[in-house]
């Protein structure tokens, strides 16, 4: 409309139009603009203003799961923090005091490992440095990265109390963590026990399930013969006097057939054979006695040997060993339960009976149907052994559990033939670098020497690795400190608990899970399954940097329960931090008058998951600006076994319920091709790079548009897709700002508004419900999609496209123009506020452009949408109107493409409508205005041959024709009445009236 500036009247009509005027740039320049906005927020202390503004509103708390303070943030951090920030801001703008306090996990092996690496590089020995000096270096390391990550999170747009975050290494936090431990100790839930736990040889510490990841690994596999034991043979050859008459009667018929027979087991951990103490079988599996008929191998069974297998696995096993075989007879579960085997390495010192035990964990999916049971090296093995102790003692079987492997992965004296007594020293399972030692090789060689090896092979499978060192772990029996999952907790019951109900940490946690909201809902079943099956919680770690297990214990593991001792410990921690435990004279200081008694000071530190699981105490409970329990915990789905898990157990063990009302989980960010991001594949996306090149709001838009409940993908094309979407949102916002430069705030009653304006207000009413429900359900993808489509399709491509003529050309007093301005004002207010939690920088920039005296859009509340704006009948009508419009614009697009017209204003199409409902819908409407043509003719009859039709508008045909008349020099409409006004002979009468009004107001210039 601004090209033809020279007119017959000498007036520059472009200056008489209400064209958009704004300093809000088309290109966001986000990498430069966003840091300026962050600086402004810091300068005006936006966080403090948010708290002051909302001080009388109800608190809403999303408790921050602490990231680890040991490096720059990665894309997973960005996803996580953006989600948290959007949730916090959305509640703040919906009537809550939505406070967010960031936090950091500071203790633990990764930081300790970094300091040790620095020591090694300098030739220093950690063991020669005073422990508290070493701990100070760990503390300083964590403090540095907290500062770095704080700035990176703020650059993402995150608003929170970064001046007073919580950290697990804060003195008060360490005192509270210690206090929580002492609660477990005083209630009897803490105990010292010896169980097989996951152990990192590389890191020399116990690991929890949350600290391991499963990676592909190639294991040696062996099939091993366990000969029917001497005890069984003596028993069979005697008269039954040495055992029960029932068992004698069961086994007596087998005496000749099982003489010299062996039971065959299969294992992927040959190094655990020295720890074998039993064989497990299943009463549900069919077993048989087999005889070897031919052999093609260099070692192993020979013709005539008798072996017992699960029937489903016998053929596969014999083929593996290249043996011919013949099945001789059934072997029942009753028979197996009466048998005892000898250890295959009995000649090396393993001269004890190996009983057979029934076990529910035994299957015939793989192996032999028998499970080699080493209670020192597996949880199920341990449980099966401990659960059979009474029976084993009756059978005269020694029940002590050995310690065959030490903390460095070497065999001990409990592994004769492979330990210190071996020539050349003990064999090793795994070395300091996580590589396989010589244990497997040594055991396999000994089995071959003993003629006990049936077959051997290799197997690729998933195996637990430390997520820190990325090296395989082992299971080993070692004394550790545990929290019991199944101890009855008298006096710590859940409210409303019936007397007959069991009250254990496990039962409390399961009840708490049922009372918690999970988003997505599948998280509930996942966490429940983990709690149902998990073993006792291993709390102890054999490291230096952490909160100590600050208890005193007797030699047999009894914990000192003395409130006065506990008080002294906690007071010291509060004043000096956990370093007080390691200070010279600490034992005497804490024990006081009891220092002369035989209490040992525990030197292990706590599992860092206990630290993070206790954050609710010193953050939610101890801060006046927070509340307990939290409304929301939000982390990655791996935290079902991590922070969600440890927080649940810690809180249920000390308070009887979860510290959260809702748990939200997100997936992981993968590369664009679906593969895991990794340095080796060169497919990583770093948030710092995206912010530097495109801006944080592009990252935020990506998070908002992705299905974050599942794993997401990110790469160049995904980023570009979001850049394109962002430009559309920004340009729509820019047009509204430019148009509102002419807004003087006039109000038009709803009843006086044209249908088109009332339709837009109806759409706002629809969106208001969708947006609020979406934020309540944390369904950001639905909100972002709806708002983007609304701004691009409903506004830019429809409403604004139609209303540009009225907004640009109508007289200042035009009711149509004033109504449109009022609606644009309302649209801008709603869209910017609804998007503000998501696109925090862009919406702040737009808001301040519109309201330069405002402090921040983030201090605003979501708009209140009147119920009377909702008009479903009107919306149904305009759905039909838009069908007709699409048919017209579709026809004109072909005309434009074929260069028969330059713009739609050059057209005056004839529209044929045979569908009555469509004809009724457009009756009384100015369809030329709606279709942006200079004229239009509507006919309710069949369209002629060649008319344009489209499937989306059945019963509509369009015949494009050129508009007749002259082109208006101001609005560019082509109409016969151009020139009918003598004062302004080159414009339409509408434009002439507008010019007279501008002239009267002194706003018309030549």
DRENPAKOL-65178 format. One record per residue (C-alpha): residue in one letter; x, y, z. Coordinates in steps of 0.2 Angstrom, whole numbers, plus 5000, padded with zeros to 4 digits. Layout:
aXYZ;...
This chain:
x500050005000;x501550125001;x502250104984;x501150234975;x501550394984;x501250524970;x499450554969;x498250674959;x497950774975;x499850794979;x499550704995;x500750565001;x499450445006;x500750325014;x500850455028;x499050445031;x499050255034;x499150185051;x500550075047;x501449965060;x502850065069;x503949975081;x505849965087;x505549785090;x506749715077;x506249575065;x507849485069;x507949445087;x509849455089;x509649345104;x511449305107;x511749485110;x510049535117;x509849395130;x511349435140;x510849615141;x509149555148;x510049435161;x511049585166;x509549695169;x508649555179;x510249545190;x510249735192;x508449755197;x508549595207;x507049515198;x507049365210;x506849475225;x505449575217;x504549415212;x504649355230;x504049525237;x502649535224;x502049365228;x502349365247;x500449345251;x500049215239;x500149025243;x501848945241;x502148825226;x503848735227;x504748645214;x506248565224;x507848565213;x508648405211;x510548445214;x511648435198;x513448385202;x514648525204;x516148455193;x516048535176;x515148645163;x513348605160;x512848495146;x511248485135;x510448375148;x510648505161;x509848635149;x508348525146;x508148495165;x508348675170;x507248745157;x505848635162;x506048685180;x506048865175;x504548855164;x503548765178;x504148895191;x503649045180;x502048975175;x501448945193;x502049125198;x501049195184;x499449095190;x499249165207;x500649075217;x502249125226;x503248995215;x504948995223;x506448905216;x508048875225;x509448795215;x510548665223;x512148565221;x512748395225;x514548425231;x515248265239;x515748105232;x516948015221;x516948115205;x517648265214;x518848165225;x519448075209;x519848245201;x520848295216;x521848135216;x522248155197;x522948325201;x523948245215;x524648105204;x525148235191;x526148325204;x526848175211;x525948195228;x525248045238;x523448075244;x523847955259;x525248075265;x524148225265;x523048265281;x521248215277;x520548385280;x521748465269;x521248345255;x519448385259;x519748565258;x520348545240;x518848445236;x517748585243;x518648725234;x518448625218;x516548605220;x516348795225;x517248845208;x516048735198;x514548795207;x514948975202;x515248925184;x513648825183;x512648965191;x513149085177;x512748955164;x510948925171;x510649105172;x511149125154;x509748995150;x508549115158;x508349025174;x507749135189;x508049075206;x508949115222;x510649095215;x511349215229;x510849085242;x510748915234;x510848755244;x512348645243;x512648475252;x514348535258;x513648685267;x514048665286;x512148675290;x511848545277;x513148425283;x512448435300;x510748405294;x511348255284;x512248185299;x510648215309;x509648115297;x510847975298;x510747975317;x508847955316;x509147795306;x510347745319;x509347785334;x507747695327;x508747535324;x508647545305;x510547565303;x511547405305;x513247335300;x513147185289;x514047075277;x513247055260;x513847045242;x513747225235;x514347305219;x516147355221;x517247465210;x519047395210;x519547555201;x518847675213;x519047555228;x517247585235;x515547505236;x514247565223;x512347585224;x511247525210;x511047715205;x512947725202;x513047595189;x512647585171;x512447435160;x513647415145;x514047275133;x515347165139;x516146995134;x516246865147;x517146695148;x515746565151;x516046395158;x515046235161;x515746145177;x515445975184;x515045955202;x515245775207;x513845695218;x514645715235;x515445585246;x514145625259;x512745575247;x513645415241;x514045365259;x512245395263;x511645285249;x512845145253;x512445135271;x510745095279;x510145275281;x510645285299;x511645445296;x510145535289;x508245535289;x507445375283;x506345475271;x507845545261;x508645375261;x507045295254;x507045425240;x508845405235;x509145225238;x508445165221;x509645285213;x511245225221;x511945125206;x511345245193;x512045405201;x513645335206;x515045445199;x513745565191;x513945755191;x512745905191;x513246035178;x513146215181;x513446365169;x514146535174;x514846695165;x515946725180;x517246585182;x518146685195;x516746655207;x516946465207;x518146475223;x516646565232;x515446425227;x514546345242;x512946275234;x511946235219;x510146295216;x508846205206;x506946235203;x505646115207;x504646185192;x505946115180;x506045945172;x507845865175;x508545705168;x510145595171;x511145585154;x512545475149;x513945525137;x514045405122;x515345495112;x516645635114;x517545745101;x518445865113;x520145875120;x519545895138;x517945865148;x516745715149;x517145555141;x515945405136;x515145325151;x515045485161;x513345525169;x512745705170;x511145785177;x510445925166;x508746015164;x507945925150;x507646085140;x509446135140;x510345965139;x510445945120;x511146125117;x512446095131;x512945925124;x513145995107;x514146145114;x515346015121;x515345905105;x514645755115;x513445615110;x512245575124;x510845465130;x509445505143;x509345375156;x508045425168;x507045565177;x507845655191;x506445735202;x506545885213;x506345775229;x507945675223;x508945835220;x508445915237;x509145765245;x510845765236;x512545845241;x513945875229;x515745895231;x516646055225;x517546025209;x519146105216;x519045995232;x520845945230;x521446125231;x520646145249;x518846165245;x518446005254;x516646045260;x514945985255;x514046085241;x512146055245;x510746075232;x509446215237;x507746255229;x507746425222;x506346525213;x507646625203;x508146465193;x507546455175;x507846345160;x508046485148;x509946475147;x511346375155;x510946205162;x509446225174;x510646235189;x511346395196;x513046395204;x512846485220;x514146595228;x513446685242;x514946805242;x514646865225;x512746885221;x511246945230;x510146805225;x511446685229;x511646765246;x509746765249;x509646575245;x511046535256;x510446635271;x508746575269;x509346395270;x510446415285;x509346315297;x509246175285;x511046175281;x511546165299;x510446015302;x511345935287;x513045975294;x513546095281;x514646245287;x513646405284;x515046535285;x515146655270;x516946675264;x517746835258;x518646765243;x519046935234;x519847095242;x519547275238;x520847275225;x520147135216;x521447005222;x520946835229;x521146815248;x521546665259;x519746615257;x520146565239;x521446425242;x522546395227;x522246565220;x522546685234;x524246725244;x524646545244;x524846535225;x526546535218;x526846705211;x525546785222;x523646795221;x522646805205;x521646955202;x519846975195;x520047155189;x521547275189;x521647455194;x521247515176;x519747405175;x520547275164;x520247085166;x521547005178;x522146825177;x520746755189;x519646675175;x521146605167;x521846525183;x520146455188;x519846375171;x521546295171;x521246225188;x519546155183;x520346075167;x521746005178;x520345925190;x519345855175;x517945965181;x517646075165;x516146015154;x516346155141;x516946335139;x516446485128;x516246675127;x514646775128;x514246955124;x512947025136;x512647185147;x513547195163;x513647325177;x514947465175;x515347615186;x514547765178;x516047865184;x517547765179;x516547675165;x517447515171;x516647345176;x516147315194;x516147155203;x515047085217;x515947045233;x515547005251;x516147145262;x515647225279;x514547385275;x513347495284;x511547465278;x509747535281;x508547395283;x507047385271;x506047265281;x506347305299;x504747335309;x504747515314;x503747525330;x503447705335;x503747775318;x502147715310;x501147795296;x499647895301;x498147795300;x499047625300;x498047475307;x498947385321;x498947225311;x499847305296;x501747285295;x502647455296;x504347445287;x505347565276;x504747465261;x502947465266;x503047655269;x503847685253;x502647585243;x501147675252;x502047845248;x502147795230;x500347765229;x499947935236;x501048025224;x500648095207;x501748045193;x501948125176;x502048025165;x500947905175;x502147755170;x503447825182;x502347755197;x502547575191;x504347595188;x504747665205;x503647545213;x504447395205;x506147455211;x505647475229;x504747305229;x506347215224;x507747325231;x508947255244;x509347345260;x510147515256;x512047515257;x512547675265;x514447665267;x515747715255;x517647695258;x518147865253;x518648035260;x517548175253;x515848165260;x514848165276;x515448025288;x514447895295;x514647975311;x514247835323;x515247735336;x515047545335;x515647405345;x516747265338;x515247165333;x514347305325;x513147365339;x512847555337;x513047675351;x511347755355;x511747905366;x510848075363;x512248175372;x513548105360;x512448145345;x512148325351;x514048355352;x514248285335;x512848385327;x513448545336;x515148525330;x514648495312;x513548645312;x514948755317;x516448675308;x515648555295;x515948375294;x517748395294;x517548395313;x517348205312;x519148185305;x519948315316;x521248265329;x520548215345;x518748195338;x518448025346;x518748095364;x517848255360;x516248165355;x516248025367;x516648135382;x516548025398;x516247875387;x517947885378;x518647755389;x517347625383;x517747515369;x516847605355;x517547615338;x517447775327;x516647725309;x517847795296;x516747765281;x515747905272;x513947915267;x513347865250;x513048035241;x511347975237;x510947995256;x511648165255;x510448215240;x509048115248;x509148225263;x509048395254;x507248415258;x507748435276;x508948575275;x508048655260;x506148625262;x506048625281;x507348745286;x507048895274;x505649015278;x505349035260;x505048855256;x503848725262;x503848535266;x503348425257;x503748495240;x502448515227;x503548445213;x505148345211;x505748345192;x507248255185;x507748135172;x506947955171;x508547885178;x508147965195;x506847835198;x508347735205;x509247895210;x508648055218;x506748015218;x507247845226;x508447905239;x507348055244;x505847935246;x506747815257;x507647945267;x505948035270;x504947885273;x506247815285;x506147975296;x504448055292;x503347915286;x502947995269;x503748055253;x504448235253;x503548265237;x501748275231;x502148245212;x503548175202;x503948225184;x505148145173;x505948185157;x506948075145;x508648095138;x509248195123;x509948095109;x510748145093;x509748185077;x509948005071;x509347935087;x511047875093;x511747925110;x512748085110;x514648055112;x516248135109;x516847985099;x515448005087;x515648195086;x513748215088;x513648315104;x512648475105;x513248595118;x512048725125;x513348855126;x513548835107;x511748855104;x511549005115;x513049085106;x512449055089;x510549065090;x510049105108;x509349025124;x507549055118;x507848935104;x508348805116;x506848845127;x505748825112;x506448665108;x506148595125;x504348665124;x504048585108;x504748415111;x503948265119;x505048285134;x504348135144;x505148025131;x506948035124;x507148185112;x508248215098;x509348375094;x510448425080;x510648555067;x509048525058;x508048515074;x508748685079;x508348755062;x506548695063;x506448785080;x507248945073;x505948945059;x504548925071;x505249065082;x505349185068;x503549165065;x503049195083;x504249345083;x503549415067;x501749405073;x502249485090;x503149625080;x501649655069;x500549675085;x501749795093;x501849895077;x499949905075;x499749945094;x500850105091;x499250185085;x498250115100;x497550245112;x496650125123;x494850155117;x493550015123;x492249945112;x490849845121;x490749665116;x489049685109;x489649825097;x491049715090;x491049645073;x490849455072;x492749435067;x493349515083;x492149415094;x492749265085;x494549305091;x493949335108;x493149165108;x494749085102;x495649165117;x494349095129;x494648925121;x496548945122;x496449005140;x495748835146;x496948745135;x498448845141;x497948835160;x497648645158;x499248615149;x500248705162;x499348605176;x499748445167;x501548495162;x501048465144;x502048605136;x502148535119;x500248555118;x500348735124;x501748785112;x500948695097;x499248775101;x499948955103;x501148935088;x499648875077;x498549015084;x499849155081;x500349095063;x498649025056;x497249115066;x498149275068;x499449315055;x498749215040;x496849245044;x496349385056;x497749505054;x497749475035;x495949525034;x496049665047;x497549755039;x496449855028;x495349925042;x496849945054;x497850045041;x496550135031;x494950165042;x494650335049;x495250355067;x493550345074;x492950195065;x492150065076;x492849925066;x494649995068;x494450035086;x493749855090;x495149785080;x496449885090;x495649825106;x495649645101;x497449655095;x497849735112;x497049595120;x497849465109;x499549535113;x499349535131;x498749355132;x499949285120;x501449365127;x500949325145;x500549145140;x502249125131;x503249215144;x503649055155;x504248975139;x505149115129;x505649215144;x506849335135;x505849375119;x504249405129;x505149515141;x505849615126;x504149625118;x503249675135;x504549815138;x504349875121;x502449885123;x502549945141;x504250045143;x503850095161;x503549915167;x504749815177;x504549645169;x503249535161;x503649395174;x502849505187;x501249495178;x499849365180;x499049265166;x497549365158;x495849345166;x494649295151;x492849335153;x491649185152;x490549285140;x491949285127;x491549105124;x490349085109;x490348905102;x488948945090;x489849085082;x491448975081;x490448845072;x489748975060;x491549045056;x492248875054;x491048865038;x491549045033;x493348995033;x492948845022;x492248965009;x493749085011;x494948945009;x494148894992;x494249074986;x496049104992;x496548934984;x495848994967;x496649164968;x498349084972;x498248994955;x497849164947;x499349244956;x500549104952;x500049114933;x500249304934;x498449344929;x498349454945;x499649534955;x498749534972;x497049474978;x496349654977;x496449644958;x495049514959;x493149504960;x492749324960;x491149234959;x490749104972;x489548964968;x488848884984;x487648734984;x487948675001;x486548765011;x487448765028;x488948865020;x487748985011;x486849015028;x488549045036;x489149185025;x487449275023;x487649455028;x489549455029;x490649555018;x491549415010;x492549534999;x493349595015;x493549425022;x494349355006;x495349515003;x494649554986;x493949714979;x492249634976;x491449464976;x489849394970;x488949244979;x487749134969;x486848984977;x486948874961;x488048754953;x489748814947;x490048814929;x491348704920;x493148754925;x492748834941;x494048804955;x493548674968;x494348604984;x493948454995;x494048555010;x492448655004;x491248534997;x489848624987;x490948774983;x491548824966;x492548984962;x492649074946;x494049204947;x493749374937;x494649534937;x493949684947;x493149824938;x493550004941;x495050114946;x496350074959;x496250174975;x497850274978;x497750244996;x497050075000;x497349994982;x495649924981;x494949914963;x493149984963;x492050084951;x491750224965;x493550284965;x493450464961;x491650494967;x492250614980;x492750774972;x493950824987;x494950664985;x494650604967;x495850464968;x495250364983;x493650264988;x492350354998;x492850255013;x494650325011;x494050505007;x493050505024;x494650445033;x495650585025;x494350715030;x494450655048;x496350665048;x496250835040;x495050905053;x496250835066;x497750925058;x498550755054;x498450765035;x500050835026;x500350855008;
